[in-house]
Every structure is written in structure tokens, then in C-alpha cells.
Amino acid sequence: MTDRTGERPGEEGARPAAGSGPHPDPARDRPQVHIHDGISDLIGDSAHDPSRQPAGPPLPGPEEELLSEPGRTVLPGPSERRLGAGPWRVPDRISLRGLRVRGRHGVLAAERELGQEFVVDVVLFLDTEPAAAGDDLTLTVHYGELAEDLARVVAGEPVNLIETLAQRLADVCLAREQVWSVEVSVHKPAAPIPLPFDDVVVTITRSRS
């Protein structure tokens, strides 16, 4: 039996009267996806409670401070701490691009016999402020001497892979005590590929350990 309102007797108060309280929010009770460090955790109200969320990774200690810039991370060595570079400081750069040297690197016998031209780009990450303050070449990298050292490696003992060649070139750069990190690109524009192409490039980034 129902009354004029369509409700059964005894059901008064079973539903809230209009304006008597907040409307239920279906999204409130829905589990939320909270992304943290690449892990998706299904959590409820803790998404809005910072004290209940998982802690992030620990910040690096003094011996693990990282220097960063967009797309690149550099591990500083003792030299820049001695020079007073603070944590998260973006390093200066010296770039040497388009160094062309003939070498005999490759897997094929013809590459070893005839050789071909390789092109090298290097970007050095370092602190140039001491050199600039004293206008002193000995406090920075002499890029002319560096170019000659890199050219000797490319023209020297052949290797099968340009990855190996890139590593040897990186070692030459890191032998300079001012250099914290280096990016090396080795181009092989005459690689034996039987199709039209512009270039083959291997790029590596190495830091002082």
C-alpha cells in the first residue's frame, strides 16, 4: 500500500529530503590511480593525504650529487667540488664538431684495406669559470691538442665497431682532468649499406668515475 507520494508507509526518512544534505559523489568512492616512480598503486582517500603516500627516492648524497640539464645527466668528480660547484649546477660545455679523419675501422676486409672517412663530434662538460677568471689556458681544455689526439685514435689501430672507437675517443677526452663528462658521436657516412642513406652515427656519454 502506498500513499499519494508513492512511498510505502514507514519509509519516511529512508531517503534524504531535498536540500537536507550533500548529494552523493560517485567519484568519491572510486579507487584512484596514483602514479609513483613508474608504479601504479590503487589507493583510496590516501591520494589526498601526503602522509599516507609512498615516499620518493632518497636525494643523492655528497659523493653522488648529479648535475643535470635537459636530456643529459652528468656525474661530477672531485675537481668541480674543489672548484666550488654546488649541487645541481649545470656544467659548461666545449664542443668540437665535424672532425674528419680517415680510418680503417669496420668488419669487412675492404674497409680494413681501403679505409674511409669518419667524422667525430665531442662535447666536453666542465667548469670554465677558473680559466675565464684568470684568462689561463692551463685551467681549461686545449681543443687544438684534443683534436690532434682524437685524430690519432681514428687514424690508428683499426677496430670492428664504431662503438669501440667511440669509447676510445671518450677515454681520450676524460684523460683531461678538467673534464667531468663527455658526449662522443662517431659518424660513418660511407658505411657499406646497399641502400640510399644519409649517415650512420653512434653516440655515447661517459662520465669520470
Order of alpha helices (4+ residues) and beta strands (2+ residues): beta-beta-beta-beta-alpha-beta-alpha-beta-alpha-alpha-alpha-beta-beta
